[in-house]
Amino acid sequence: MSNGSGFTLADVLEANARNYADAPALVFEGTTLSHAEYLARGKRLASAWTRLGLAKQQRVAVMSRNCREMCEVYAASEVGGFITATVSFRFVAPEVAYIINDSLPHIFVFEEEFADLVDNIRGSLTSVEHFVCVGKAPAWAMSYGEVFRMGDERFSAVVDQTDICSIIYTSGTTGRPKGVMISHRAKVGTASCISSLMAAGPSDRILLMMPMFHVGAKDMSLAQSWRAGAIYLHRDFDPELILKTIQDERITITHMAPTMIQMLLDHPRVDDYDLSSLRMIVYSAAAMPTALLRRGLAKLGPVFLQLYGQTEGSGIVLPIEAHLPDGDDRDRRRLQSIGIPFPGVQVRIVDDNDRDCGVDEPGEILLRGPIMMHGYWNNSNATIETLRDGWLRTGDMGKFDDDGYVYLVDRKKDMIVSGGENIYSREVEEALYQHDAVANAAVIGVPDDKWGEAVRAVVELREGASATAADIIAHCRTLIAGYKCPKSVVFVNDLPKLPSGKINKIVIRKEHGRIEEPSSALGG
């Protein structure tokens, strides 16, 4: 046991190894680790870290695609009282250097394919004492296998529930990434809540393919481990491999962003696979367009559960029983919501003066409960601003209906003010998604001399489909008020996305936020 105060992630791993020793814990590319083996490898790596001079609550950074070793780095921190600081493998050199120099790790674990990138910046990473490479190590780094062999499975450490277990950086939708400090207590709360919502058990098999450096995939793995279930991990998102794995391994639960669900449903061979074992798809990272949700329900049945949250905390769920496309008007309206609070979580929606909003009145979503961040790493000002009076200020705009369901309206920053009217881009995007030719869409505001801001739609069409800007605008006019409709439409081959699956509006604003766009961009 952790022998510290309160129940920790170390205690979860210990209990699984004791009570389900031989059951599968992690399956990756044909290799299976039992719960006993997973704990032993985590302890051995934690022991190796201490022999390299790492002290309790010091950081280990990791930059890796999904793999067994990345999970072991997490496990080592959880049983050793260290902190895992994750680095997106999609980052370029200056971004990696920023994360490393902000989190100040003593050990930096990276995969072989990123060795050249790390080599180019390692002179500037002054806190890093040991570079550890998964795969063939360059001369200036230690190999992961070499370090692993230094450790001892008999390792033990005192871990407290107040200890920080990870620093996960925000996706940066509102500026430069901030390091979110997450305690063992918060992650135990997360695991317990989400596991309960999934009705998970030891016989469940969850398939994860979203990047493990992101909070979503990590939280889903913790929820599965809470009940000693098996985690099937894919290195990347490969729709056909996912379909095959669900069929061959009889996967019961999986987790995807809505964009991934769409690609799965659009796969030309989706009907060739037996997906009947799948009892739940947890979707998150972005609200799912109603049209896509209806499509998924028609194809897969009542398997969807939506979780709303962010790196800093979570607490709203649209449960599986609320996905009723053939119900009454109230049931159908709820399909557009993000749901109701988790048990034990409080939700408020407030205006700019912190007054509670009435029914159907948009305001900022505030959360309070057991699964919130400890604060931002090395950024007390942002912590004070975001965790005010015990409430997590999400920066998301939402509203309640009469039944207490929450509807996500927009990021606070994404609200467009045109001619004195507030326009929420999410509402316009919902209208765009109901056009048969639209695969993905994002709505932004662009400067307008007359109205202050004008609505612009950036649209990715379905393969083989065609539409003109006039077609798109006319379609929107049939669904939403004229002042909300796009005044311009830009067609792109592929909308940029964050690792979490969210559409990246920072890049879209940078590329398409000018007053004028080339006329060729508005063709059909």
Buried (B, 14 or more C-beta within 10 A) or exposed (E): EBEBBBBBBBBBBBBBBEEBBEBBBBBBEEEBBBBBBBBBBBBBBBBBBBEBEBEBBBBBBBBBBBBBBBBBBBBBBBBBBBBBBBBBBEBEBEBBBBBBBBBBBBBBBBBBEBBEBBBEBBEEBEBBEBBBBBBEBBEEBBBBEEBBEBBEBEBBBBBBBBBBBBBBBBBBBBEEBBBBBBBBBBBBBBBBBBBBBBEBEBEBBBBBBBBBBBBBBBBBBBBBBBBBBBBBBBBEBEBBBBBBBBBEBEBBBBBBBBBBBBBBBEBEEBEEBEBEBBBBBBBBBBBBBBBBBBBBBEBBEBBBBBBBBBBBBBBBBBEBEBBBBEEEEEEBBBBBBBBBBBEEBEBBBBEEEBEEBEEEEBBBBBBBBBBBBBBBBBBEEBBEEBBEEEBBBBBBBBBBBEEEBBBBBBBBBBBBEBEEEEBBBBBBBBBBBBBEBBBBBBBBBBEBEEBBBBBBBBBBBBEEEEBBBEBBBEBBBEBBEEEBBBBBBBBBEEBBBBBBBBBBBBBBBEBBBEEEBEEEBBEB
